[in-house]
């Protein structure tokens, strides 16, 4: 409630500011300047100039507030410089931005040559300090810190010594070229090694952008496969991965293994009587509604596959383990199928006729429980409609894969065949790229 009230008050203030005339804004700025509120005076005068650029009072208020605010910032810079040259240089950069804004709004500040010389001295002094720190960090094999300090130094004094070369030198030392290699297949899943490597690269690569990754470069898969022999492709042990890394000339390799696959499969037949509503007329012509028994048969199949994997980022130069991750994962598939073909409107079919709910509630409860345990949240009419429209969907194909990333426990997939154990293992391992991304991001930031 307090936050809402504060937001409301801020909104009211903004609306009042937008509605106020240039003269009123200028008057408010003058009062604030007299009271020593430099920031408030500056902002209201700026708003006045933005509203009426040619208004003399607004121009005068903005010039006065700008002069006072800049003078205050200069005094702050000099005070900080006495204790911390780098912090003072950062204040100088903020002052540069402020002066540029003032110029954009048409105000001209009085020249201050003495401060200009002090400002230049502070900026060069900060660049000198950071340059020296960057050199020490390079000598200590801390190129990421050196790169950051050299770049900061260039921001203070771009032409200082050989900063451009030093920035490039530090970055070349800091950046890590990383190759994602096929995982060793110890689970006997044909093609899984390359499938997972391709998947990891395809998902990780879009994330490796300058905003999130400053010191990581991924090697293109074509280069990786060009340096791996056929015999190594599915059985790339740790030592082999390091040797491949040397062939590629990379700094780090992502390697690991897939192992311990387990599978459980179950098939159940559903054989039950269903009821179809039939409407006709008796011999007297009176309309009557009957529920006719129908023999219904369907098959439910389910399969669960679990598999384990180890991942490791290895430094190629020293064979050091830079990051590692181990986990297990599983995928579940549940399918239903029937070749029963309904006649007429599928909505005319029911598991039990309406009268049975009163005459035999125990049977109704049993039938509904058996249906739910077999078909989940499928309704009988929906299942019959699907059987009519998609009666030929008996074989698993590549287009069916996406259906098994959803939860099949509640709603089985309409299909006559389960994904194979190997295919379901590949589905289970589909997210292996996520811990790879996490490890590389953590290493990039170190």
Secondary structure as UniProt FT lines:
FT   HELIX           2..19
FT   HELIX           22..35
FT   HELIX           38..51
FT   TURN            53..54
FT   HELIX           56..81
FT   TURN            82..83
FT   HELIX           85..104
FT   TURN            105..106
FT   HELIX           113..139
FT   TURN            140..141
FT   HELIX           143..156
FT   TURN            158..159
FT   TURN            161..162
FT   HELIX           163..174
FT   STRAND          176..180
FT   STRAND          184..186
FT   TURN            190..191
FT   HELIX           192..205
FT   TURN            206..207
FT   TURN            210..212
FT   STRAND          216..218
FT   HELIX           221..226
FT   HELIX           230..233
FT   HELIX           238..248
FT   STRAND          252..281
FT   TURN            283..284
FT   STRAND          287..315
FT   TURN            316..318
FT   STRAND          321..337
FT   HELIX           346..348
FT   STRAND          349..350
FT   TURN            354..355
FT   HELIX           356..359
FT   HELIX           361..375
FT   TURN            376..377
FT   HELIX           380..389
FT   TURN            391..392
FT   HELIX           398..405
FT   TURN            408..410
FT   STRAND          413..414
FT   HELIX           421..428
FT   HELIX           429..432
FT   HELIX           433..445
//
